[in-house]
């Protein structure tokens, strides 16, 4: 006879979560997104400048490739490292964009960049290991480290450092328990990249200490003022993470990739086999079309449109009294210091963001999701929405701030 557990025993079991869960904080931005959604459903015109998702979706050529794959029955498991043709196409993209000769065997196709970062942390982070990263940074990066028992060490990075981890930061904060670094270039939330000199020096400092370097390059395709330099051009032992979500406009398709040192390929393959089996097959088939001349022309036009939005938004925010000390050179974010605006009866950045949502009907993100270095003074704007809507949002902010 099957015995149904009482509600009390079910509740008791539900409370017995693993200790590591307590190190992972809620993603606070989602509360802002939820509130904005409720306002929209009630008929209020809310302009969203909060979520880091392109307003563009996959081009028709990519969508048609997915439909062709489904119709053709190309929907079964692939190799855990990914479709051979896709890995070769990605390697070809590195050759075309960066002039790099990357062996396709070093490429691991993953279920989004998040899965790639999880694989990297599963492979490299042991219980108690410290991993350095800049503050501010994307919150999930530190939580990936915590999920495997590691300790994320957030190092305050100023505008003078482009909000990025420097060689001096590594030298000053490396301890006996330090094992590596995790950085993003361009960064979420700041939109700033490491200069090649800064990246080279930081990698040299890590290598000198026998550490690993995980470099998140998911926004590198959205670079505006210079030709981006992949960390793979500077050090073949780094692990880079990339994605089809941002530049390639495939957020919900959940597809990304890693480039790993050749010696670590068997390790990543074993982990991928056990943790994910493979990335979504239809998404992989569709992604092959991303590298066609037709699709790449669309993506480049979209990149230029993002730059046009940035070039409008940053001066406009400065005119309103927000401080943007470093021009973001990539991604689609502006990390702004609200400065004196925080003291105009609007409190810290969280109170400021809620005031902007409530009174101006513009959704932005307070800084407290992104670390501990002056989050109360900072908010993040996403310009992944139409320029006309961004202009309207700036007008609403101007009226709110007087």
N, C-alpha and C positions, 0 to 999 in steps of 0.2 A: 504494500500500500504506500502510495506517495504522500508524504507529509508536506503540507504547505507551510513555510516559515511564517511565524507571526509577524505583524508589522513592526513590533518592537525589535525582534531579532534582525529583521532586514535592515532597519535603521541603524542598529549597532554595527552591523557589518559594513554598511555604507560609510561609516565614520572612520573605519580602519584603513585609511589610505596610506600609501608609502610616504616615508618621511620626505623624500625628494620633492614631493608635490608642494610642500610648504615653502620651498625656495622659489617657486614660480608664481609671479604676481599676475593678477588679472590684466587684460589688455584694456586699459581705461578708455582708450579712444572709442571703443565699441559702444560705450554708454552714450557718448556724444552722437555717434552714428544712429543709435536706436532712438534717441530723442528727436534728432532731425527727421528721421523716418516717420515718427508719430506726427510731427508737425505737418509734414507733406501730406500724410493721409487725411489730416483734418482740413486740407485745402490751402495751407500756407505755402507760399512760394519760397522755399529754402534753397539757397545756392550752396552747393557742397564744395568746399575746398579742404576737405578733411581726409578722405580715403586716398591711399596711394595706388590708384588704379587708372590706367589710361581710359579716356572717354572713347578712344578708338577701339574697335574690335577687330578680329582677324579679317584680313582682306578676303574677297570672294574666292580668289585662287586657292587660298588655304582651306576655306570652308568646303569648297568643292572637292578638294583632295580628301578631306575627311569623309564626305558622303560617298565618294568613289571607293574608299577603303571599306566602308560598311557594306555597300552593295556588292563588292567583290569578295566579301568574306574575310578580309584581312583584319581580323579582330582577335586572334588568339594570342597567347603569350609570346613575347619575344625573348631573345637572350637577355639575361639579367643586366648585362652591361648596355643593352639597347640595340636597336636595329643597326646592322653593320652599315647600311647605306646612309643612315642618319649620322652616325659617328664620322663617316667619311665626309659628309657634307659639312659638318661642324668644323672638322679639320681644314677643309677647303676654305671656310669662312675666315679662320685664323690666318691662313696664308694670304687671302685677298685683302683683309683689313689691316692686319698687323705685320705681314711679311714673315710669319712664324711657321716653321715646319713642325707641326704637332702630329705625332704618330696617333692615328685613330684608336689604336689599342689602349691609349692612356685616357680615353674619353669614356666617362660613365654617365649614361643618360638616366635621369632620376625623375621622380614624381614631383616636379617643381624644385626650385632652389631650396625650399625648406627641407625636403627629403635629402638633398645633397648635403646640407649642413648637418642634418642628423647623422648621416653616414660618416661624415668627417669626424664629428665628435665621438661617435661610437668607436671609430677606429683609433683615435688618438688621445682621448681624454679618459683618464683613470680616476678612481675615487680620490678626492682631495687635491687633484691637480689644479693649479692656478692658470688661468688663461687671461692675458691682458687684452683689453679693448678700450677704445676711446669713449669718453663720456662728453657729449651725448652720442648714442648709437641706437640702432633698431632694437627694441626690447627683446624680441624673440631670440636674438643672437646670444644674449646672456642666459636665456632660459634653455636654449639647446645645450649649453655647457652644464647648467645645473641638472638637467634631466639625466646626465650620465655621471652624476656625483662630483663633477668638477666645481671649482669656485671661480666665477667670473670676477675679475678685478678691473673695475672701471677707473680709468685714469683721466682726470679732468683735462680736456683739450680746449685751448682758447682759440680765438679767431686768428691769433698770430700763427698758430699751427694749422690753420684752415680746419679746425675742429677735428684733426686727425692725429693718430698715434705717431710719435716721432721716435728717432733713435734715442734721444735724451730721455724720453718717457720710459723706454724699455730699460735703459741702463739704470735709471733711478728706482724702478719698481720691480725689477726682476729679483726673485727670492729663490731659496732652495727648492721651493715647491712649484715654481713657475715651469710650465711646459711649452707654452707657445703663445701666439697672438691670433686674434680674429679681428679683421678690419674690413671695412667696405669702402670702395672707391669707384665711383661717387657714392656718397653716403646718404642714407636716410637717418636722420631728418634734415641734414644740412644742405644737401645737394652739392657738396664740395668734394673735389678729388685730391688725392695726394699728388704732388708734383713728382716727376720721375726721380729727381734727386732725393726728395724726402722718402719715397718708397724704397729706393736703393739703399739708403743709409739705414732705414728701419729694418729691412731684411738682413742686412749685414750684421746688425746688432743682435738679431734673433739667431742667425746662423752661428755667430761667435759663441753663443751660449748653448748650442745644441738643441735649440727649440724648433717647433714647427710653426708654419705660417699658413693660415687659411685666409684667402683674400676673396671677398665677395665682390664680384664684378657685374652684378645683374643690371646695373644702370649704365654700364660703360658704353653701350650703343647710343645712349642719349647724352652725348658730350657735345658741347657747343662752341667752345672757344679755342679748341686745340685738337689735334689728333690724339686719341687716347692711347696710353701705353699699358699693355697688359703686364702684370707681374711676371708672367711666363717669359717675357723678353729679358727679364733681369735675373731670374733664378729658376732653374728647371726643377728644383725640389719643392717649390711651393705647391699648395693645393688651391686651385681657383674654382669658384662657384659662379655659374651663370644661369640664365633663365630665358624662356620664351615668353615670359609674362609681360615685360615692360617694353623693350624696343620692338618685340615681335607681336605685341598686343594680344597675347593668348593667356590672360590671367586664369580663367576658370578651366583651362585645358590641363593644368597641373603638369607642366613639363619643364625640366631644367637639365643641367649637366654639370659634371665636374671634370677637371683635368687633374690627374694625379700622377705622382712619380711612377715610373714603370714598375719599380720594385713593390709598390703598394697595390697594384692592380688586383692580384689574387685576394688580398685582404678585403678590398672594397667589393669585389665580385661575390665573395662568400657572404658578406653582410647584406648585400642587396638581394641575393637569393633568399636569404632567410627572413629579412624584414619586409621586403616589398614584392618579391618575385620579379617584377619588371615595372617600368613606367607604363602609363596607359597606351595601348597599342594604336588606337585610332589617332590619338594626339601625335604619336611618333610619325605615323604615315602622313598626317597633315603637315607636320613640321618640315617635311622634305620640300614642300612647295615654298617655304619661307625663303629659300636661297635662290629662287629663280629670279632672273632680271626684273620681271614684272613686279614681283612682290617687293624686292629690294628698293625699287624706285618709289613704291608707295611708302615704305618705311622711312626712307630718307626725306620724303616730303613731310611726313608726320614729325620727324625730328626737327625740321626747320620750323614747323608750326609751334612745337613746344618752345623753341628758342624765342620765337616772336612773343609768346605769352610771357616768358621770363623777362624779356627786355621791356615789356610794359609794366609788369607787376612790381619788380624790385624798385624802380624809381618812384612808382606810385605809393608804395608802402613807406618809403623814406620821406616822401612829401607829407604823409599823414602823421609823421612823428615816430614811426617804428624804426629801430636801428637794424640795419643789415650790413655788418662790417665787412663781410666777405661776399663778393658776387658769386652765387652758386653757379658752377660751370657744368653741372650735369643733373641727371634725374629730373624730377618736376616738383621740387620742394624749395621753399624759402623758410629758413629758421630765423625768426625775427625776435629781437629783444624789445619788449614793450616799454622798457624804461620808465619814464615819468608817467606814462599812461596808466601804469598799474596803481598809481596813487590818486587817480581821479575818481575816487569812490567806487573803484571796480576791483580792488584787492589784487590778488596774485594772478598768475596766468590762467589758472583754472577758473577763477571768478570772472576774469576778463573774457575768456572763451565762451562761458555760459551767457554772459551779458551780450556778446556779439550775436550768439545764436538767438537768444530771446528777443532782443530789441532791434537787431538789424537783419535777422533771418539769414545769417551767413554762418556756415559750419566750418570751424577751424579746430586745431588740436592743441591743447595745452602741453607744456614741456614735460610734465611729470611722468609720462610714459617712457621717456628717452634717457633717463639716468638721474644723477644726483647733483650735477654741476649747474647750479642756478636754474633749475627747471621752473621756479616760480616767476622768472623774468622772461621766459621764452614761450613762443607759440610757433606752430608749424602751419604754413599755408601750402596746399597742394594746388598747382596750376594745371592739373589734369582735367580741365574742363574748358569749354569754349571761351574764346577771348571775349566775346560779347557778354558772357555771364561774369567773367572776371572783372570787366569794366563796371558792370552793374554792382558787383560786390564792393568794389572800391568806392563807388558812389554812396552806397549804404553806410560803409564804414565812415566816410567823410561826414555824413550827416550825423551819425551817432557820436563821433568824437568832437564835432563842432569845429 
